[in-house]
């Protein structure tokens, strides 16, 4: 995930966002687990816990907050009000505590209580962030470095939906690479394994490449492949196969002519 800077009255505090742990300027902070999956019935509550650990050399002040988030096609995370959508669960979650003082080597527990509305169903999500605060005793002109870590909460309400995803594949004679897009169209996280295959004009395999990644609810994932053999006149077809629990996808395209098919 990328870093971002925020101005403060006490100076400039640059936050480096991480999914599990981060170290900078003598500070070390970890948030465990980096992802939570919770099942709850509509109108009922469920509680989960996270651990925040200070592995640095001095005490730190931590602020705990919730923000909507969305995943981009390259798998990166965008958070904030602009990421609010129909699957946002931020308003369903209470956090206790919302601030912490953690001594070096100590670990504190943060509890999340999720209450799903009575009309809710399907999968919804939000992000919990733990961020270190500037030293209140530092001079106003001081530039201090802090940390910001995220843990991503997925809430499944009611019966789980059957995993579903769509896959598209494109190629062309003038294209420098093959391009595919996977779209998650159901609840729950799908963990996909797959393989790119480059075939010659007789169907023999010229090149293979394995891939594996999680696909989160509501997310799109862009995939690219540029095998060195693409310039060969013997190339006839490319195929991409992806499988996961309850999901089986395959697309193939003749090089230079798009020919999608699925199983």
C-alpha atoms as a printed R data frame, in Angstrom:
    type eleno elety resid chain resno       x       y       z
1   ATOM     1    CA   UNK     A     1   0.000   0.000   0.000
2   ATOM     2    CA   UNK     A     2   1.184   3.519  -0.607
3   ATOM     3    CA   UNK     A     3   2.205   6.177   1.928
4   ATOM     4    CA   UNK     A     4   0.407   9.499   2.346
5   ATOM     5    CA   UNK     A     5   1.143  12.696   4.199
6   ATOM     6    CA   UNK     A     6  -1.203  14.693   6.409
7   ATOM     7    CA   UNK     A     7  -0.512  18.149   7.859
8   ATOM     8    CA   UNK     A     8  -0.934  18.626  11.605
9   ATOM     9    CA   UNK     A     9  -0.707  21.743  13.795
10  ATOM    10    CA   UNK     A    10   2.278  20.143  15.529
11  ATOM    11    CA   UNK     A    11   4.108  19.648  12.214
12  ATOM    12    CA   UNK     A    12   4.092  17.258   9.276
13  ATOM    13    CA   UNK     A    13   3.313  13.619  10.000
14  ATOM    14    CA   UNK     A    14   3.890  11.144   7.178
15  ATOM    15    CA   UNK     A    15   1.963   7.912   7.482
16  ATOM    16    CA   UNK     A    16   3.137   4.695   5.884
17  ATOM    17    CA   UNK     A    17   0.209   2.337   5.422
18  ATOM    18    CA   UNK     A    18   0.820  -1.396   5.881
19  ATOM    19    CA   UNK     A    19  -1.378  -4.465   6.150
20  ATOM    20    CA   UNK     A    20   0.501  -6.231   8.929
21  ATOM    21    CA   UNK     A    21   3.523  -4.439  10.370
22  ATOM    22    CA   UNK     A    22   5.798  -1.480   9.733
23  ATOM    23    CA   UNK     A    23   9.020  -0.032  11.064
24  ATOM    24    CA   UNK     A    24  10.395   3.475  10.686
25  ATOM    25    CA   UNK     A    25  12.573   5.873  12.707
26  ATOM    26    CA   UNK     A    26  12.953   3.511  15.664
27  ATOM    27    CA   UNK     A    27   9.245   2.703  15.768
28  ATOM    28    CA   UNK     A    28   7.772  -0.719  15.156
29  ATOM    29    CA   UNK     A    29   4.049  -1.403  15.074
30  ATOM    30    CA   UNK     A    30   2.065  -4.487  14.147
31  ATOM    31    CA   UNK     A    31  -1.637  -5.215  13.735
32  ATOM    32    CA   UNK     A    32  -2.863  -8.792  13.838
33  ATOM    33    CA   UNK     A    33  -4.715 -10.184  11.980
34  ATOM    34    CA   UNK     A    34  -4.500  -8.092   8.803
35  ATOM    35    CA   UNK     A    35  -7.895  -9.414   7.680
36  ATOM    36    CA   UNK     A    36 -11.007 -10.530   9.571
37  ATOM    37    CA   UNK     A    37 -13.987 -12.492   8.263
38  ATOM    38    CA   UNK     A    38 -17.115 -12.384  10.433
39  ATOM    39    CA   UNK     A    39 -20.435 -14.184  10.007
40  ATOM    40    CA   UNK     A    40 -23.522 -12.740  11.686
41  ATOM    41    CA   UNK     A    41 -27.297 -13.032  11.380
42  ATOM    42    CA   UNK     A    42 -29.331 -10.002  10.336
43  ATOM    43    CA   UNK     A    43 -30.246  -7.915  13.392
44  ATOM    44    CA   UNK     A    44 -27.673  -9.652  15.621
45  ATOM    45    CA   UNK     A    45 -24.164  -8.934  16.918
46  ATOM    46    CA   UNK     A    46 -20.767 -10.574  16.713
47  ATOM    47    CA   UNK     A    47 -17.501  -9.539  18.373
48  ATOM    48    CA   UNK     A    48 -13.928 -10.027  17.168
49  ATOM    49    CA   UNK     A    49 -10.544  -8.894  18.505
50  ATOM    50    CA   UNK     A    50  -7.329  -7.533  17.045
51  ATOM    51    CA   UNK     A    51  -3.896  -7.197  18.632
52  ATOM    52    CA   UNK     A    52  -1.848  -4.013  18.375
53  ATOM    53    CA   UNK     A    53   1.801  -4.469  19.347
54  ATOM    54    CA   UNK     A    54   4.450  -1.833  19.967
55  ATOM    55    CA   UNK     A    55   7.768  -3.404  19.011
56  ATOM    56    CA   UNK     A    56   9.645  -0.113  19.143
57  ATOM    57    CA   UNK     A    57  11.924   1.484  21.698
58  ATOM    58    CA   UNK     A    58   9.518   4.038  23.176
59  ATOM    59    CA   UNK     A    59   5.882   4.376  24.175
60  ATOM    60    CA   UNK     A    60   3.457   5.388  21.444
61  ATOM    61    CA   UNK     A    61  -0.011   6.925  21.318
62  ATOM    62    CA   UNK     A    62  -2.351   5.117  18.931
63  ATOM    63    CA   UNK     A    63  -5.624   6.242  17.418
64  ATOM    64    CA   UNK     A    64  -8.079   3.594  16.198
65  ATOM    65    CA   UNK     A    65 -10.535   4.509  13.452
66  ATOM    66    CA   UNK     A    66 -12.823   2.949  10.841
67  ATOM    67    CA   UNK     A    67 -12.983   3.937   7.171
68  ATOM    68    CA   UNK     A    68 -14.731   2.628   4.059
69  ATOM    69    CA   UNK     A    69 -12.382   1.096   1.504
70  ATOM    70    CA   UNK     A    70 -12.388  -0.211  -2.039
71  ATOM    71    CA   UNK     A    71  -9.984  -2.317  -4.063
72  ATOM    72    CA   UNK     A    72  -8.650  -1.167  -7.421
73  ATOM    73    CA   UNK     A    73  -7.967  -3.348 -10.452
74  ATOM    74    CA   UNK     A    74  -4.283  -3.672  -9.578
75  ATOM    75    CA   UNK     A    75  -5.165  -4.986  -6.105
76  ATOM    76    CA   UNK     A    76  -4.254  -1.824  -4.188
77  ATOM    77    CA   UNK     A    77  -6.507  -0.304  -1.527
78  ATOM    78    CA   UNK     A    78  -8.235   3.074  -1.553
79  ATOM    79    CA   UNK     A    79  -9.848   4.273   1.672
80  ATOM    80    CA   UNK     A    80 -11.889   7.240   2.850
81  ATOM    81    CA   UNK     A    81 -15.363   8.661   2.231
82  ATOM    82    CA   UNK     A    82 -14.915   8.449  -1.543
83  ATOM    83    CA   UNK     A    83 -14.813   4.655  -1.190
84  ATOM    84    CA   UNK     A    84 -18.262   4.444   0.437
85  ATOM    85    CA   UNK     A    85 -20.613   2.146  -1.472
86  ATOM    86    CA   UNK     A    86 -23.639  -0.125  -1.041
87  ATOM    87    CA   UNK     A    87 -21.493  -2.758   0.705
88  ATOM    88    CA   UNK     A    88 -19.951  -0.421   3.276
89  ATOM    89    CA   UNK     A    89 -20.154  -1.818   6.842
90  ATOM    90    CA   UNK     A    90 -18.430   1.097   8.598
91  ATOM    91    CA   UNK     A    91 -21.628   2.185  10.361
92  ATOM    92    CA   UNK     A    92 -22.243  -1.332  11.665
93  ATOM    93    CA   UNK     A    93 -19.069  -1.522  13.763
94  ATOM    94    CA   UNK     A    94 -18.200  -0.216  17.231
95  ATOM    95    CA   UNK     A    95 -14.557  -0.135  18.292
96  ATOM    96    CA   UNK     A    96 -13.301  -0.295  21.882
97  ATOM    97    CA   UNK     A    97 -11.016   1.415  22.708
98  ATOM    98    CA   UNK     A    98 -10.563   4.163  20.117
99  ATOM    99    CA   UNK     A    99  -7.215   5.297  21.548
100 ATOM   100    CA   UNK     A   100  -4.279   3.496  23.151
101 ATOM   101    CA   UNK     A   101  -1.037   4.210  24.970
102 ATOM   102    CA   UNK     A   102   1.288   1.266  24.405
103 ATOM   103    CA   UNK     A   103   4.630   0.813  26.150
104 ATOM   104    CA   UNK     A   104   7.607  -0.745  24.318
105 ATOM   105    CA   UNK     A   105   7.167  -4.489  23.870
106 ATOM   106    CA   UNK     A   106   3.534  -4.406  24.997
107 ATOM   107    CA   UNK     A   107   0.428  -5.627  23.148
108 ATOM   108    CA   UNK     A   108  -3.092  -4.233  23.520
109 ATOM   109    CA   UNK     A   109  -6.424  -5.724  22.461
110 ATOM   110    CA   UNK     A   110  -8.936  -3.840  20.301
111 ATOM   111    CA   UNK     A   111 -12.472  -5.258  20.148
112 ATOM   112    CA   UNK     A   112 -14.845  -4.803  17.241
113 ATOM   113    CA   UNK     A   113 -18.554  -5.353  17.761
114 ATOM   114    CA   UNK     A   114 -20.508  -5.808  14.544
115 ATOM   115    CA   UNK     A   115 -24.282  -5.355  14.505
116 ATOM   116    CA   UNK     A   116 -25.904  -6.092  11.166
117 ATOM   117    CA   UNK     A   117 -29.161  -4.267  10.329
118 ATOM   118    CA   UNK     A   118 -32.287  -6.407  10.286
119 ATOM   119    CA   UNK     A   119 -32.637  -6.001   6.521
120 ATOM   120    CA   UNK     A   120 -28.987  -6.725   5.677
121 ATOM   121    CA   UNK     A   121 -27.799  -9.686   3.608
122 ATOM   122    CA   UNK     A   122 -24.699 -10.624   1.662
123 ATOM   123    CA   UNK     A   123 -21.131  -9.479   2.277
124 ATOM   124    CA   UNK     A   124 -20.139  -6.000   3.480
125 ATOM   125    CA   UNK     A   125 -16.789  -4.556   4.487
126 ATOM   126    CA   UNK     A   126 -14.849  -1.817   6.246
127 ATOM   127    CA   UNK     A   127 -11.269  -1.118   7.349
128 ATOM   128    CA   UNK     A   128  -9.857  -0.554  10.819
129 ATOM   129    CA   UNK     A   129  -6.777   1.656  10.993
130 ATOM   130    CA   UNK     A   130  -4.279   1.996  13.844
131 ATOM   131    CA   UNK     A   131  -2.071   5.070  13.521
132 ATOM   132    CA   UNK     A   132   0.612   6.511  15.734
133 ATOM   133    CA   UNK     A   133   0.164  10.146  16.765
134 ATOM   134    CA   UNK     A   134   2.826  12.880  16.847
135 ATOM   135    CA   UNK     A   135   4.743  13.507  20.042
136 ATOM   136    CA   UNK     A   136   2.767  16.260  21.801
137 ATOM   137    CA   UNK     A   137   5.983  17.556  23.355
138 ATOM   138    CA   UNK     A   138   7.794  17.998  20.051
139 ATOM   139    CA   UNK     A   139   8.417  21.598  18.814
140 ATOM   140    CA   UNK     A   140   5.842  22.805  16.232
141 ATOM   141    CA   UNK     A   141   8.446  22.953  13.460
142 ATOM   142    CA   UNK     A   142   9.519  19.342  14.024
143 ATOM   143    CA   UNK     A   143   9.008  16.841  11.224
144 ATOM   144    CA   UNK     A   144   8.029  13.530  12.789
145 ATOM   145    CA   UNK     A   145   7.440  10.158  11.187
146 ATOM   146    CA   UNK     A   146   4.551   7.920  12.138
147 ATOM   147    CA   UNK     A   147   2.882   4.698  11.091
148 ATOM   148    CA   UNK     A   148  -0.587   3.753   9.882
149 ATOM   149    CA   UNK     A   149  -1.685   0.140   9.537
150 ATOM   150    CA   UNK     A   150  -4.928  -1.355   8.289
151 ATOM   151    CA   UNK     A   151  -6.901  -4.507   9.033
152 ATOM   152    CA   UNK     A   152  -9.779  -5.310   6.668
153 ATOM   153    CA   UNK     A   153 -13.086  -6.578   8.024
154 ATOM   154    CA   UNK     A   154 -15.524  -8.594   5.896
155 ATOM   155    CA   UNK     A   155 -19.006  -9.219   7.319
156 ATOM   156    CA   UNK     A   156 -21.178 -11.976   5.848
157 ATOM   157    CA   UNK     A   157 -24.847 -11.665   6.797
158 ATOM   158    CA   UNK     A   158 -27.161 -14.667   6.506
159 ATOM   159    CA   UNK     A   159 -26.449 -17.638   4.294
160 ATOM   160    CA   UNK     A   160 -23.272 -17.405   2.297
161 ATOM   161    CA   UNK     A   161 -23.620 -16.720  -1.384
162 ATOM   162    CA   UNK     A   162 -22.303 -19.173  -3.936
163 ATOM   163    CA   UNK     A   163 -18.913 -17.950  -5.172
164 ATOM   164    CA   UNK     A   164 -19.141 -16.308  -8.573
165 ATOM   165    CA   UNK     A   165 -16.689 -14.445 -10.771
166 ATOM   166    CA   UNK     A   166 -16.398 -13.371 -14.396
167 ATOM   167    CA   UNK     A   167 -13.252 -13.487 -16.512
168 ATOM   168    CA   UNK     A   168 -12.485 -11.621 -19.736
169 ATOM   169    CA   UNK     A   169  -9.375 -11.985 -21.920
170 ATOM   170    CA   UNK     A   170  -8.134  -9.928 -24.844
171 ATOM   171    CA   UNK     A   171  -5.177 -10.125 -27.223
172 ATOM   172    CA   UNK     A   172  -4.211  -8.823 -30.644
173 ATOM   173    CA   UNK     A   173  -1.521  -9.147 -33.263
174 ATOM   174    CA   UNK     A   174  -0.207  -5.677 -32.438
175 ATOM   175    CA   UNK     A   175  -0.675  -5.944 -28.670
176 ATOM   176    CA   UNK     A   176   2.539  -6.261 -26.612
177 ATOM   177    CA   UNK     A   177   0.801  -8.392 -23.984
178 ATOM   178    CA   UNK     A   178  -2.304 -10.341 -23.051
179 ATOM   179    CA   UNK     A   179  -4.797  -8.647 -20.761
180 ATOM   180    CA   UNK     A   180  -7.460 -10.196 -18.527
181 ATOM   181    CA   UNK     A   181  -9.870  -8.951 -15.902
182 ATOM   182    CA   UNK     A   182 -11.496 -10.956 -13.110
183 ATOM   183    CA   UNK     A   183 -14.617  -9.534 -11.452
184 ATOM   184    CA   UNK     A   184 -15.968 -10.852  -8.125
185 ATOM   185    CA   UNK     A   185 -19.775 -10.957  -8.228
186 ATOM   186    CA   UNK     A   186 -20.689 -12.627  -4.932
187 ATOM   187    CA   UNK     A   187 -19.984 -12.618  -1.209
188 ATOM   188    CA   UNK     A   188 -16.951 -14.040   0.523
189 ATOM   189    CA   UNK     A   189 -13.292 -14.102  -0.457
190 ATOM   190    CA   UNK     A   190 -12.353 -16.354  -3.379
191 ATOM   191    CA   UNK     A   191  -8.790 -17.663  -3.401
192 ATOM   192    CA   UNK     A   192  -7.882 -18.371  -7.005
193 ATOM   193    CA   UNK     A   193  -5.099 -20.465  -8.499
194 ATOM   194    CA   UNK     A   194  -4.437 -20.350 -12.185
195 ATOM   195    CA   UNK     A   195  -2.158 -20.696 -15.150
196 ATOM   196    CA   UNK     A   196  -1.387 -18.774 -18.301
197 ATOM   197    CA   UNK     A   197  -0.678 -21.047 -21.284
198 ATOM   198    CA   UNK     A   198   0.785 -20.028 -24.637
199 ATOM   199    CA   UNK     A   199   0.110 -22.546 -27.409
200 ATOM   200    CA   UNK     A   200   1.536 -22.923 -30.880
201 ATOM   201    CA   UNK     A   201  -0.539 -23.344 -34.027
202 ATOM   202    CA   UNK     A   202  -0.697 -27.114 -33.440
203 ATOM   203    CA   UNK     A   203  -1.829 -26.858 -29.795
204 ATOM   204    CA   UNK     A   204   1.523 -27.649 -28.160
205 ATOM   205    CA   UNK     A   205   2.462 -25.608 -25.094
206 ATOM   206    CA   UNK     A   206   5.193 -23.036 -25.707
207 ATOM   207    CA   UNK     A   207   5.135 -21.392 -22.283
208 ATOM   208    CA   UNK     A   208   3.294 -21.687 -18.950
209 ATOM   209    CA   UNK     A   209   3.151 -19.359 -15.965
210 ATOM   210    CA   UNK     A   210   1.423 -19.995 -12.633
211 ATOM   211    CA   UNK     A   211  -0.423 -17.375 -10.592
212 ATOM   212    CA   UNK     A   212  -2.395 -17.288  -7.340
213 ATOM   213    CA   UNK     A   213  -4.244 -14.470  -5.561
214 ATOM   214    CA   UNK     A   214  -7.264 -13.732  -3.359
215 ATOM   215    CA   UNK     A   215 -10.268 -12.005  -4.930
216 ATOM   216    CA   UNK     A   216 -12.296  -9.904  -2.519
217 ATOM   217    CA   UNK     A   217 -16.052  -9.203  -2.705
218 ATOM   218    CA   UNK     A   218 -16.908  -6.479  -5.197
219 ATOM   219    CA   UNK     A   219 -13.332  -6.301  -6.485
220 ATOM   220    CA   UNK     A   220 -11.864  -6.329  -9.970
221 ATOM   221    CA   UNK     A   221  -8.390  -7.675 -10.670
222 ATOM   222    CA   UNK     A   222  -6.454  -6.783 -13.816
223 ATOM   223    CA   UNK     A   223  -3.985  -9.415 -15.050
224 ATOM   224    CA   UNK     A   224  -1.237  -8.947 -17.643
225 ATOM   225    CA   UNK     A   225   1.112 -11.406 -19.327
226 ATOM   226    CA   UNK     A   226   3.882 -10.726 -21.818
227 ATOM   227    CA   UNK     A   227   5.759 -13.934 -22.680
228 ATOM   228    CA   UNK     A   228   8.940 -13.567 -24.724
229 ATOM   229    CA   UNK     A   229   7.630 -16.093 -27.256
230 ATOM   230    CA   UNK     A   230   4.821 -13.722 -28.296
231 ATOM   231    CA   UNK     A   231   6.812 -12.532 -31.327
232 ATOM   232    CA   UNK     A   232   7.136 -16.077 -32.674
233 ATOM   233    CA   UNK     A   233   5.199 -16.860 -35.842
234 ATOM   234    CA   UNK     A   234   4.399 -20.283 -34.341
235 ATOM   235    CA   UNK     A   235   2.137 -18.773 -31.650
236 ATOM   236    CA   UNK     A   236  -1.487 -19.672 -32.210
237 ATOM   237    CA   UNK     A   237  -3.434 -19.207 -28.996
238 ATOM   238    CA   UNK     A   238  -3.337 -18.049 -25.385
239 ATOM   239    CA   UNK     A   239  -5.390 -19.536 -22.543
240 ATOM   240    CA   UNK     A   240  -5.989 -18.463 -18.948
241 ATOM   241    CA   UNK     A   241  -7.435 -20.907 -16.424
242 ATOM   242    CA   UNK     A   242  -8.504 -19.902 -12.890
243 ATOM   243    CA   UNK     A   243  -9.953 -22.199 -10.238
244 ATOM   244    CA   UNK     A   244 -11.074 -21.798  -6.641
245 ATOM   245    CA   UNK     A   245 -13.690 -23.228  -4.247
246 ATOM   246    CA   UNK     A   246 -16.851 -23.414  -6.338
247 ATOM   247    CA   UNK     A   247 -15.284 -21.431  -9.193
248 ATOM   248    CA   UNK     A   248 -13.863 -22.649 -12.504
249 ATOM   249    CA   UNK     A   249 -13.028 -20.131 -15.225
250 ATOM   250    CA   UNK     A   250 -11.263 -20.502 -18.559
251 ATOM   251    CA   UNK     A   251 -10.818 -18.078 -21.433
252 ATOM   252    CA   UNK     A   252  -8.909 -18.572 -24.619
253 ATOM   253    CA   UNK     A   253  -8.100 -16.247 -27.509
254 ATOM   254    CA   UNK     A   254  -6.396 -16.755 -30.840
255 ATOM   255    CA   UNK     A   255  -3.480 -14.391 -31.135
256 ATOM   256    CA   UNK     A   256  -4.693 -11.502 -33.245
257 ATOM   257    CA   UNK     A   257  -8.379 -12.501 -33.033
258 ATOM   258    CA   UNK     A   258 -10.368 -12.372 -29.793
259 ATOM   259    CA   UNK     A   259 -12.125 -15.703 -29.154
260 ATOM   260    CA   UNK     A   260 -13.493 -15.950 -25.613
261 ATOM   261    CA   UNK     A   261 -15.010 -19.188 -24.395
262 ATOM   262    CA   UNK     A   262 -15.788 -20.502 -20.938
263 ATOM   263    CA   UNK     A   263 -16.386 -23.722 -19.089
